[in-house]
Amino acid sequence: MNLKLSAESEAFVAEQLASGQYPDEAAVVEAALRHLHAEQQWKAYAAAAIDEGLEQSERGKFVSAEEIEALLNKYIREPAQ
């Protein structure tokens, strides 16, 4: 596979190579793709969690801010054993 990168991206790849963190251009691109993949997975997970929370809220299943504060205060006062 041959890629044509923008001048800005080429400069970034060159900086990464100069840092010594990557042995070659392919390693920089592979790392970038791993990060992109992880970011996409995180976004999908977060979107699903938000949707689930909204659905629970619509069904009246939620915890008020006061209840959360009380739980946090309880855990602060009573350390885990």
N, CA, C and O atoms as a GROMACS GRO file, in nm:
protein
  324
    1MET      N    1   0.085  -0.117   0.000
    1MET     CA    2   0.000   0.000   0.000
    1MET      C    3   0.089   0.123   0.000
    1MET      O    4   0.184   0.133   0.078
    2ASN      N    5   0.059   0.215  -0.086
    2ASN     CA    6   0.130   0.343  -0.090
    2ASN      C    7   0.036   0.452  -0.042
    2ASN      O    8  -0.081   0.456  -0.082
    3LEU      N    9   0.086   0.539   0.042
    3LEU     CA   10   0.006   0.648   0.096
    3LEU      C   11   0.067   0.781   0.057
    3LEU      O   12   0.189   0.796   0.053
    4LYS      N   13  -0.018   0.878   0.030
    4LYS     CA   14   0.027   1.015   0.006
    4LYS      C   15  -0.024   1.097   0.124
    4LYS      O   16  -0.145   1.112   0.142
    5LEU      N   17   0.068   1.150   0.203
    5LEU     CA   18   0.032   1.228   0.321
    5LEU      C   19   0.048   1.376   0.293
    5LEU      O   20   0.124   1.417   0.205
    6SER      N   21  -0.026   1.455   0.368
    6SER     CA   22  -0.009   1.600   0.358
    6SER      C   23   0.129   1.636   0.411
    6SER      O   24   0.192   1.558   0.482
    7ALA      N   25   0.174   1.756   0.378
    7ALA     CA   26   0.304   1.802   0.426
    7ALA      C   27   0.306   1.804   0.579
    7ALA      O   28   0.407   1.769   0.641
    8GLU      N   29   0.196   1.845   0.638
    8GLU     CA   30   0.187   1.850   0.785
    8GLU      C   31   0.200   1.710   0.845
    8GLU      O   32   0.271   1.691   0.944
    9SER      N   33   0.132   1.612   0.786
    9SER     CA   34   0.140   1.475   0.836
    9SER      C   35   0.279   1.417   0.815
    9SER      O   36   0.331   1.346   0.902
   10GLU      N   37   0.340   1.446   0.700
   10GLU     CA   38   0.476   1.399   0.676
   10GLU      C   39   0.573   1.456   0.778
   10GLU      O   40   0.663   1.387   0.826
   11ALA      N   41   0.554   1.583   0.812
   11ALA     CA   42   0.641   1.646   0.913
   11ALA      C   43   0.621   1.580   1.049
   11ALA      O   44   0.718   1.559   1.122
   12PHE      N   45   0.498   1.546   1.082
   12PHE     CA   46   0.471   1.480   1.209
   12PHE      C   47   0.537   1.342   1.213
   12PHE      O   48   0.597   1.304   1.313
   13VAL      N   49   0.525   1.268   1.104
   13VAL     CA   50   0.590   1.136   1.096
   13VAL      C   51   0.740   1.152   1.114
   13VAL      O   52   0.803   1.075   1.186
   14ALA      N   53   0.798   1.250   1.049
   14ALA     CA   54   0.942   1.275   1.060
   14ALA      C   55   0.980   1.307   1.205
   14ALA      O   56   1.083   1.261   1.254
   15GLU      N   57   0.898   1.387   1.273
   15GLU     CA   58   0.924   1.418   1.415
   15GLU      C   59   0.921   1.292   1.500
   15GLU      O   60   1.005   1.274   1.588
   16GLN      N   61   0.825   1.205   1.473
   16GLN     CA   62   0.814   1.081   1.550
   16GLN      C   63   0.935   0.991   1.526
   16GLN      O   64   0.985   0.928   1.618
   17LEU      N   65   0.981   0.985   1.402
   17LEU     CA   66   1.100   0.906   1.371
   17LEU      C   67   1.222   0.964   1.440
   17LEU      O   68   1.305   0.891   1.494
   18ALA      N   69   1.234   1.096   1.438
   18ALA     CA   70   1.348   1.163   1.501
   18ALA      C   71   1.350   1.141   1.652
   18ALA      O   72   1.456   1.144   1.714
   19SER      N   73   1.233   1.120   1.711
   19SER     CA   74   1.227   1.098   1.856
   19SER      C   75   1.285   0.963   1.894
   19SER      O   76   1.318   0.939   2.011
   20GLY      N   77   1.298   0.873   1.795
   20GLY     CA   78   1.351   0.741   1.823
   20GLY      C   79   1.248   0.643   1.875
   20GLY      O   80   1.280   0.528   1.905
   21GLN      N   81   1.125   0.688   1.886
   21GLN     CA   82   1.020   0.601   1.941
   21GLN      C   83   0.974   0.496   1.840
   21GLN      O   84   0.925   0.390   1.879
   22TYR      N   85   0.991   0.525   1.712
   22TYR     CA   86   0.945   0.434   1.607
   22TYR      C   87   1.061   0.403   1.513
   22TYR      O   88   1.142   0.491   1.483
   23PRO      N   89   1.069   0.278   1.466
   23PRO     CA   90   1.180   0.241   1.379
   23PRO      C   91   1.164   0.287   1.234
   23PRO      O   92   1.263   0.307   1.164
   24ASP      N   93   1.039   0.305   1.189
   24ASP     CA   94   1.017   0.345   1.050
   24ASP      C   95   0.878   0.407   1.034
   24ASP      O   96   0.798   0.410   1.128
   25GLU      N   97   0.852   0.457   0.914
   25GLU     CA   98   0.725   0.524   0.886
   25GLU      C   99   0.606   0.432   0.909
   25GLU      O  100   0.504   0.475   0.961
   26ALA      N  101   0.620   0.306   0.870
   26ALA     CA  102   0.510   0.211   0.886
   26ALA      C  103   0.470   0.196   1.032
   26ALA      O  104   0.352   0.184   1.064
   27ALA      N  105   0.568   0.197   1.121
   27ALA     CA  106   0.539   0.184   1.264
   27ALA      C  107   0.461   0.305   1.316
   27ALA      O  108   0.374   0.292   1.402
   28VAL      N  109   0.492   0.423   1.263
   28VAL     CA  110   0.419   0.544   1.302
   28VAL      C  111   0.274   0.533   1.256
   28VAL      O  112   0.182   0.561   1.332
   29VAL      N  113   0.254   0.492   1.131
   29VAL     CA  114   0.119   0.478   1.078
   29VAL      C  115   0.042   0.370   1.154
   29VAL      O  116  -0.076   0.389   1.185
   30GLU      N  117   0.107   0.258   1.184
   30GLU     CA  118   0.041   0.151   1.261
   30GLU      C  119  -0.003   0.202   1.398
   30GLU      O  120  -0.114   0.172   1.442
   31ALA      N  121   0.082   0.277   1.465
   31ALA     CA  122   0.047   0.332   1.596
   31ALA      C  123  -0.072   0.427   1.584
   31ALA      O  124  -0.163   0.425   1.666
   32ALA      N  125  -0.070   0.510   1.480
   32ALA     CA  126  -0.181   0.604   1.459
   32ALA      C  127  -0.311   0.528   1.435
   32ALA      O  128  -0.416   0.567   1.486
   33LEU      N  129  -0.304   0.422   1.357
   33LEU     CA  130  -0.425   0.343   1.330
   33LEU      C  131  -0.475   0.273   1.456
   33LEU      O  132  -0.596   0.262   1.477
   34ARG      N  133  -0.383   0.225   1.540
   34ARG     CA  134  -0.426   0.163   1.668
   34ARG      C  135  -0.499   0.265   1.754
   34ARG      O  136  -0.602   0.234   1.814
   35HIS      N  137  -0.445   0.387   1.760
   35HIS     CA  138  -0.509   0.493   1.838
   35HIS      C  139  -0.646   0.528   1.780
   35HIS      O  140  -0.742   0.548   1.855
   36LEU      N  141  -0.656   0.536   1.649
   36LEU     CA  142  -0.783   0.567   1.584
   36LEU      C  143  -0.885   0.458   1.615
   36LEU      O  144  -1.001   0.487   1.645
   37HIS      N  145  -0.843   0.333   1.606
   37HIS     CA  146  -0.932   0.221   1.634
   37HIS      C  147  -0.979   0.225   1.779
   37HIS      O  148  -1.098   0.206   1.806
   38ALA      N  149  -0.888   0.249   1.872
   38ALA     CA  150  -0.924   0.257   2.013
   38ALA      C  151  -1.021   0.372   2.038
   38ALA      O  152  -1.116   0.358   2.115
   39GLU      N  153  -0.997   0.486   1.973
   39GLU     CA  154  -1.087   0.601   1.989
   39GLU      C  155  -1.226   0.568   1.937
   39GLU      O  156  -1.325   0.604   2.000
   40GLN      N  157  -1.236   0.501   1.823
   40GLN     CA  158  -1.366   0.464   1.768
   40GLN      C  159  -1.438   0.366   1.860
   40GLN      O  160  -1.559   0.376   1.879
   41GLN      N  161  -1.364   0.271   1.917
   41GLN     CA  162  -1.425   0.176   2.010
   41GLN      C  163  -1.476   0.249   2.134
   41GLN      O  164  -1.586   0.221   2.182
   42TRP      N  165  -1.397   0.343   2.185
   42TRP     CA  166  -1.438   0.420   2.303
   42TRP      C  167  -1.565   0.500   2.273
   42TRP      O  168  -1.657   0.504   2.354
   43LYS      N  169  -1.569   0.565   2.158
   43LYS     CA  170  -1.686   0.644   2.121
   43LYS      C  171  -1.810   0.557   2.111
   43LYS      O  172  -1.918   0.597   2.156
   44ALA      N  173  -1.797   0.438   2.054
   44ALA     CA  174  -1.911   0.347   2.044
   44ALA      C  175  -1.957   0.303   2.183
   44ALA      O  176  -2.077   0.299   2.210
   45TYR      N  177  -1.862   0.270   2.270
   45TYR     CA  178  -1.895   0.231   2.407
   45TYR      C  179  -1.964   0.345   2.480
   45TYR      O  180  -2.067   0.325   2.545
   46ALA      N  181  -1.909   0.466   2.470
   46ALA     CA  182  -1.966   0.581   2.539
   46ALA      C  183  -2.106   0.613   2.486
   46ALA      O  184  -2.195   0.643   2.565
   47ALA      N  185  -2.125   0.606   2.355
   47ALA     CA  186  -2.257   0.633   2.298
   47ALA      C  187  -2.359   0.531   2.348
   47ALA      O  188  -2.472   0.568   2.379
   48ALA      N  189  -2.320   0.404   2.355
   48ALA     CA  190  -2.411   0.301   2.405
   48ALA      C  191  -2.444   0.324   2.552
   48ALA      O  192  -2.559   0.308   2.593
   49ALA      N  193  -2.345   0.362   2.630
   49ALA     CA  194  -2.367   0.387   2.773
   49ALA      C  195  -2.458   0.508   2.793
   49ALA      O  196  -2.545   0.507   2.880
   50ILE      N  197  -2.439   0.611   2.712
   50ILE     CA  198  -2.525   0.730   2.720
   50ILE      C  199  -2.668   0.693   2.682
   50ILE      O  200  -2.763   0.733   2.750
   51ASP      N  201  -2.684   0.617   2.574
   51ASP     CA  202  -2.818   0.575   2.533
   51ASP      C  203  -2.885   0.494   2.642
   51ASP      O  204  -3.003   0.514   2.671
   52GLU      N  205  -2.810   0.403   2.704
   52GLU     CA  206  -2.866   0.322   2.812
   52GLU      C  207  -2.908   0.410   2.929
   52GLU      O  208  -3.015   0.391   2.986
   53GLY      N  209  -2.825   0.506   2.964
   53GLY     CA  210  -2.858   0.597   3.073
   53GLY      C  211  -2.982   0.680   3.043
   53GLY      O  212  -3.065   0.701   3.131
   54LEU      N  213  -2.993   0.727   2.920
   54LEU     CA  214  -3.111   0.805   2.881
   54LEU      C  215  -3.238   0.720   2.888
   54LEU      O  216  -3.342   0.767   2.934
   55GLU      N  217  -3.228   0.596   2.841
   55GLU     CA  218  -3.343   0.506   2.846
   55GLU      C  219  -3.384   0.479   2.991
   55GLU      O  220  -3.502   0.478   3.023
   56GLN      N  221  -3.285   0.457   3.077
   56GLN     CA  222  -3.315   0.434   3.218
   56GLN      C  223  -3.379   0.557   3.280
   56GLN      O  224  -3.473   0.546   3.359
   57SER      N  225  -3.330   0.673   3.245
   57SER     CA  226  -3.385   0.798   3.298
   57SER      C  227  -3.530   0.815   3.254
   57SER      O  228  -3.615   0.857   3.334
   58GLU      N  229  -3.558   0.783   3.128
   58GLU     CA  230  -3.695   0.793   3.077
   58GLU      C  231  -3.789   0.698   3.150
   58GLU      O  232  -3.909   0.725   3.160
   59ARG      N  233  -3.736   0.586   3.199
   59ARG     CA  234  -3.817   0.491   3.276
   59ARG      C  235  -3.821   0.526   3.424
   59ARG      O  236  -3.881   0.454   3.504
   60GLY      N  237  -3.758   0.637   3.460
   60GLY     CA  238  -3.757   0.679   3.600
   60GLY      C  239  -3.652   0.611   3.684
   60GLY      O  240  -3.654   0.621   3.807
   61LYS      N  241  -3.560   0.542   3.620
   61LYS     CA  242  -3.453   0.472   3.692
   61LYS      C  243  -3.328   0.559   3.691
   61LYS      O  244  -3.245   0.549   3.601
   62PHE      N  245  -3.316   0.641   3.791
   62PHE     CA  246  -3.198   0.725   3.802
   62PHE      C  247  -3.172   0.755   3.948
   62PHE      O  248  -3.259   0.735   4.034
   63VAL      N  249  -3.054   0.804   3.975
   63VAL     CA  250  -3.014   0.840   4.111
   63VAL      C  251  -2.996   0.992   4.112
   63VAL      O  252  -2.932   1.048   4.023
   64SER      N  253  -3.053   1.055   4.212
   64SER     CA  254  -3.042   1.201   4.220
   64SER      C  255  -2.901   1.242   4.262
   64SER      O  256  -2.825   1.161   4.315
   65ALA      N  257  -2.870   1.366   4.238
   65ALA     CA  258  -2.739   1.420   4.278
   65ALA      C  259  -2.721   1.408   4.429
   65ALA      O  260  -2.611   1.380   4.476
   66GLU      N  261  -2.828   1.428   4.503
   66GLU     CA  262  -2.820   1.418   4.649
   66GLU      C  263  -2.787   1.275   4.692
   66GLU      O  264  -2.709   1.254   4.786
   67GLU      N  265  -2.847   1.176   4.624
   67GLU     CA  266  -2.818   1.036   4.657
   67GLU      C  267  -2.673   1.001   4.624
   67GLU      O  268  -2.608   0.929   4.700
   68ILE      N  269  -2.625   1.050   4.514
   68ILE     CA  270  -2.485   1.024   4.477
   68ILE      C  271  -2.392   1.087   4.579
   68ILE      O  272  -2.295   1.025   4.622
   69GLU      N  273  -2.421   1.210   4.618
   69GLU     CA  274  -2.338   1.278   4.717
   69GLU      C  275  -2.337   1.202   4.849
   69GLU      O  276  -2.232   1.188   4.911
   70ALA      N  277  -2.453   1.152   4.891
   70ALA     CA  278  -2.461   1.075   5.016
   70ALA      C  279  -2.378   0.947   5.005
   70ALA      O  280  -2.308   0.910   5.100
   71LEU      N  281  -2.386   0.879   4.891
   71LEU     CA  282  -2.306   0.757   4.873
   71LEU      C  283  -2.157   0.787   4.876
   71LEU      O  284  -2.080   0.715   4.939
   72LEU      N  285  -2.116   0.893   4.808
   72LEU     CA  286  -1.975   0.930   4.807
   72LEU      C  287  -1.927   0.965   4.947
   72LEU      O  288  -1.819   0.923   4.989
   73ASN      N  289  -2.007   1.041   5.019
   73ASN     CA  290  -1.970   1.077   5.157
   73ASN      C  291  -1.959   0.954   5.244
   73ASN      O  292  -1.870   0.946   5.329
   74LYS      N  293  -2.047   0.858   5.225
   74LYS     CA  294  -2.043   0.734   5.302
   74LYS      C  295  -1.910   0.661   5.276
   74LYS      O  296  -1.845   0.615   5.370
   75TYR      N  297  -1.872   0.650   5.150
   75TYR     CA  298  -1.748   0.580   5.116
   75TYR      C  299  -1.625   0.655   5.164
   75TYR      O  300  -1.523   0.594   5.196
   76ILE      N  301  -1.633   0.786   5.170
   76ILE     CA  302  -1.521   0.864   5.222
   76ILE      C  303  -1.506   0.841   5.372
   76ILE      O  304  -1.394   0.828   5.422
   77ARG      N  305  -1.618   0.838   5.442
   77ARG     CA  306  -1.615   0.818   5.588
   77ARG      C  307  -1.582   0.674   5.625
   77ARG      O  308  -1.519   0.650   5.728
   78GLU      N  309  -1.624   0.578   5.542
   78GLU     CA  310  -1.605   0.436   5.573
   78GLU      C  311  -1.516   0.373   5.466
   78GLU      O  312  -1.566   0.320   5.367
   79PRO      N  313  -1.386   0.379   5.486
   79PRO     CA  314  -1.294   0.322   5.387
   79PRO      C  315  -1.321   0.173   5.364
   79PRO      O  316  -1.368   0.103   5.454
   80ALA      N  317  -1.292   0.127   5.244
   80ALA     CA  318  -1.311  -0.014   5.209
   80ALA      C  319  -1.227  -0.102   5.300
   80ALA      O  320  -1.116  -0.067   5.339
   81GLN      N  321  -1.283  -0.217   5.331
   81GLN     CA  322  -1.212  -0.308   5.421
   81GLN      C  323  -1.157  -0.427   5.347
   81GLN      O  324  -1.095  -0.514   5.408
   0.00000   0.00000   0.00000
